[in-house]
């Protein structure tokens, strides 16, 4: 069975890893990723002096199967618990930011995913621009004009708007569920300081706005020490309203907001940049682990299927793989 997986974020790689482990020699699996490497929003921006996990900040584990996977990743050295000082500024009062135990991939946020890709066929810088189903299977068209043909099944592990663009021309059976999903923008401001900052917390959560989350990335396990890599995320409502705003103006407002929250002049950072995530948080998910179309042998997965979060991405990828495994058993 020849299987194509579009997207090398956690959902896509989890699906690929599960299929490879369970089908073994019965399947030929290829993962296609538009970026230069696997990881998706579990990614890390690196400079000569600083590192920033500018997408997912941490994750929790509630599902039994995901807990087992996290435990295994921890034993293998790809995941570490993050016992940081977490605060929440609510109604003008600084409170403890409670919740489940926090984990991060180590030494970088994409380390776990990269470990999972071992032995998998992952083709990077390969942006899929179109799909075609013929009598010989699925054909994938790529932005650079290349083609890959003869796939028996397709796993689409990309954000909902991108999945919609690819699958709408094919009359995908659960297209309405994709269209009903709502994903939010997020701006990631990265500030690097050669001299360590004096902060009374490792993470600070606030209300929606230009600085709704601030984290000392350098306080995470396994990260470089010596200075401070400060990560600032904007809230979804503010981000959606400012999606097309001038980058310099937006960045300045985020710095001002973060400075007010920390009581420090963050405009004096030694390194400053901002990244826009068009599809970051999920305000309305699909309400099911994955979306499948057995008639076309297509399954769609992603954290957005289950309302976001790293755990949701992993569970969705596992569910998608189980659909394909069932199709293989019936073939």
C-alpha positions in Angstrom: 0.0 0.0 0.0 1.4 3.3 -1.1 0.5 6.2 1.3 1.1 9.9 1.0 1.0 12.1 4.1 0.9 15.9 3.6 2.4 17.8 6.5 5.2 16.9 8.9 3.9 18.5 12.0 3.1 16.3 15.0 -0.1 14.9 13.5 1.5 14.0 10.2 4.5 12.4 11.8 2.5 10.6 14.4 0.3 9.1 11.6 3.4 8.2 9.6 5.2 6.6 12.6 2.1 4.6 13.6 1.6 3.4 10.0 5.2 2.4 9.6 5.3 0.6 12.9 2.0 -1.3 12.4 2.1 -2.0 8.7 5.9 -2.4 8.4 6.8 -3.8 4.9 3.1 -3.8 3.8 3.2 -0.1 3.2 5.4 2.5 1.5 4.9 5.8 3.3 6.1 9.2 2.1 5.6 12.4 4.1 5.6 15.7 2.1 6.4 18.9 4.0 6.4 22.5 2.6 8.9 23.8 5.1 12.6 23.0 5.4 12.1 20.5 8.3 9.6 18.6 10.3 8.0 20.1 13.3 5.1 22.4 12.3 4.2 24.6 15.2 6.4 22.6 17.5 9.3 24.5 16.1 12.4 26.4 17.2 14.0 29.6 15.7 17.7 29.6 16.1 20.2 32.5 15.8 23.9 32.6 16.6 23.2 33.6 20.2 19.6 32.7 21.0 16.9 30.0 20.6 13.2 30.5 20.7 10.4 28.0 20.7 8.2 30.4 18.8 5.2 28.1 18.3 3.9 25.7 20.9 5.2 26.6 24.3 4.7 23.5 26.3 2.1 20.6 26.5 0.2 18.7 29.1 -0.9 15.0 29.0 -4.4 13.9 30.0 -5.2 11.0 27.6 -3.9 7.6 28.8 -2.3 6.8 25.4 -0.7 10.2 25.1 0.7 9.9 28.7 2.3 6.7 27.7 3.9 8.3 24.6 5.1 11.2 26.7 6.6 8.8 29.3 8.4 6.9 26.5 9.7 10.2 25.0 10.9 11.2 28.5 12.8 8.0 29.0 14.4 8.4 25.6 15.5 11.9 26.4 13.4 13.7 23.9 10.9 15.2 26.4 11.4 16.8 29.8 9.1 18.1 32.5 9.2 21.9 32.9 8.9 22.9 36.5 8.8 26.6 35.8 7.3 29.3 37.9 4.0 30.0 36.2 2.0 33.1 36.9 -1.4 34.5 35.7 -2.2 38.2 35.8 -5.9 38.3 36.2 -8.0 41.4 37.2 -4.8 43.2 38.2 -3.7 40.4 40.6 -0.8 38.1 40.0 -1.9 34.5 40.7 -0.4 31.1 40.3 -1.1 29.7 36.8 -2.5 26.3 37.7 -3.0 23.3 35.5 -1.5 19.9 34.7 2.2 19.1 34.7 3.9 20.9 31.8 6.3 19.2 29.4 8.5 20.4 26.6 10.5 18.6 23.9 14.2 18.8 24.6 16.6 20.2 23.9 14.4 22.0 21.4 10.6 22.0 20.8 11.0 20.0 17.6 13.4 17.4 19.0 10.7 14.8 19.8 9.2 15.1 16.3 12.6 14.8 14.7 13.3 11.6 16.7 10.0 10.2 15.5 11.0 10.7 11.9 13.9 8.3 12.1 13.6 5.7 9.3 10.7 7.6 7.7 10.8 9.0 4.2 10.2 12.7 4.7 10.5 15.1 1.7 10.9 18.7 2.8 10.5 21.9 0.8 7.7 20.1 -1.0 4.5 22.2 -1.1 1.5 20.3 -2.4 -0.6 22.5 -4.7 -3.1 20.1 -6.0 -4.6 16.6 -5.9 -6.0 14.3 -8.6 -7.6 10.9 -8.2 -7.3 8.6 -11.2 -7.7 4.9 -11.8 -4.1 4.4 -10.7 -4.5 6.2 -7.5 -3.7 9.7 -6.1 -1.4 12.1 -7.9 0.1 15.0 -6.0 1.0 18.2 -7.8 3.7 20.4 -6.3 4.2 24.1 -6.4 7.5 23.7 -8.3 5.8 21.7 -11.1 6.8 18.3 -9.8 4.4 15.3 -9.5 4.2 12.2 -7.4 1.8 9.5 -8.5 0.3 6.1 -7.6 -0.8 6.6 -4.0 -3.5 4.3 -2.6 -4.3 6.4 0.4 -3.9 10.0 1.4 -3.5 11.6 4.9 -3.9 15.4 4.9 -2.2 16.7 8.1 -2.3 20.5 7.6 -4.3 23.4 9.1 -8.0 23.4 8.3 -7.9 26.3 5.7 -5.1 24.6 3.8 -7.0 21.2 3.9 -10.1 22.9 2.6 -8.2 24.4 -0.3 -6.8 21.0 -1.3 -9.9 18.9 -0.8 -12.8 21.2 -1.9 -12.3 20.4 -5.6 -12.5 16.7 -4.8 -15.9 16.9 -3.0 -14.4 15.5 0.2 -17.1 13.8 2.2 -16.6 15.8 5.4 -15.8 19.1 3.8 -18.5 20.9 5.9 -16.7 19.9 9.1 -13.4 21.4 7.8 -15.2 24.6 6.8 -16.9 25.0 10.2 -13.5 25.0 11.9 -12.1 28.4 13.0 -8.4 28.9 13.5 -6.8 32.0 15.0 -3.8 34.1 14.2 -0.9 34.5 16.6 2.1 36.8 16.5 5.3 35.5 18.1 7.7 38.2 19.3 11.2 37.0 20.0 13.5 39.1 22.2 17.1 38.1 23.0 19.2 39.6 25.8 22.9 38.8 26.2 22.6 39.8 29.9 20.1 37.8 31.9 16.8 39.5 32.8 15.6 39.4 36.4 12.1 38.0 36.2 10.1 36.7 39.2 8.5 34.0 37.0 9.2 31.8 34.0 5.8 32.2 32.3 3.3 35.0 32.6 -0.2 34.7 31.2 -2.4 37.7 30.8 -5.6 38.8 29.1 -6.1 38.8 25.3 -4.0 41.5 23.8 -0.6 42.2 22.2 1.2 40.4 25.0 -1.1 37.7 26.4 1.7 35.2 27.0 5.4 35.9 28.0 7.9 33.1 28.7 11.6 32.9 29.4 12.4 30.3 26.8 15.9 30.0 28.2 14.4 28.7 31.5 13.2 25.5 29.8 15.1 22.3 30.3 18.1 21.8 28.0 18.0 25.3 26.6 21.2 27.4 26.3 21.9 29.5 29.4 23.8 32.7 29.9 21.3 35.3 28.6 17.6 35.4 28.3 15.5 34.4 25.3 12.1 36.0 25.9 9.0 34.7 24.0 5.9 36.9 23.7 2.7 35.7 22.1 -0.3 37.9 21.2 -3.9 36.8 22.1 -6.2 35.5 19.4 -8.7 38.3 19.3 -6.1 41.0 19.1 -4.1 38.9 16.5 -7.1 38.4 14.3 -7.9 42.1 14.3 -4.3 43.0 13.4 -3.5 40.2 10.9 -2.5 42.5 8.1 -1.1 45.4 10.1 2.3 46.9 9.3 4.9 44.6 11.0 7.0 47.3 12.5 4.0 49.0 14.1 2.7 45.7 15.4 6.0 44.7 16.8 6.4 48.0 18.6 3.0 47.7 20.2 3.9 44.2 21.4 7.2 45.3 22.9 5.4 48.2 24.7 2.7 45.9 26.1 5.3 43.3 27.2 7.4 46.0 28.8 4.5 47.3 30.8 3.8 43.8 32.1 7.4 43.0 33.0 8.3 46.5 34.3 11.4 46.3 32.0 12.3 48.3 28.9 12.3 45.4 26.4 13.0 47.7 23.5 16.7 47.4 24.4 16.8 43.8 23.3 20.0 42.6 21.5 17.9 40.6 19.1 14.3 41.3 18.0 12.1 39.6 15.4 8.4 38.7 15.0 6.8 35.7 13.3 3.2 35.5 12.2 1.4 32.2 12.6 -1.7 32.4 10.4 -3.1 29.2 11.8 -2.2 29.0 15.5 -4.9 28.6 18.0 -8.3 26.9 17.4 -11.5 28.7 18.5 -13.8 26.1 16.9 -12.6 22.5 16.3 -14.1 19.8 14.1 -15.3 17.9 17.2 -13.9 14.5 16.2 -10.4 13.0 16.1 -10.1 13.0 12.3 -12.2 13.3 9.2 -12.3 10.5 6.7 -13.7 9.7 3.3 -13.5 5.9 2.8 -14.7 6.1 -0.8 -11.7 8.2 -1.8 -9.3 6.7 0.8 -8.6 10.1 2.3 -8.3 11.1 6.0 -7.7 14.5 7.4 -6.1 15.2 10.8 -4.6 17.9 12.9 -4.8 19.5 16.3 -7.7 21.5 15.1 -9.9 18.4 14.8 -9.9 18.2 18.6 -9.8 21.9 19.4 -6.0 22.5 19.4 -3.1 21.6 21.7 -0.2 19.3 21.2 -2.1 16.3 22.8 -4.9 16.9 20.3 -2.4 16.8 17.4 -1.0 13.5 18.5 -4.4 11.9 19.1 -5.6 13.1 15.7 -2.6 11.6 13.9 -3.1 8.3 15.7 -6.8 8.2 14.8 -6.0 9.0 11.1 -3.5 6.1 11.0 -6.0 3.7 12.4 -8.4 4.6 9.6 -5.7 3.8 7.0 -4.8 0.6 8.8 -8.4 -0.6 8.6 -8.5 0.2 4.9 -5.3 -1.8 4.4 -6.9 -4.8 6.1 -9.9 -4.6 3.8 -7.8 -4.3 0.6 
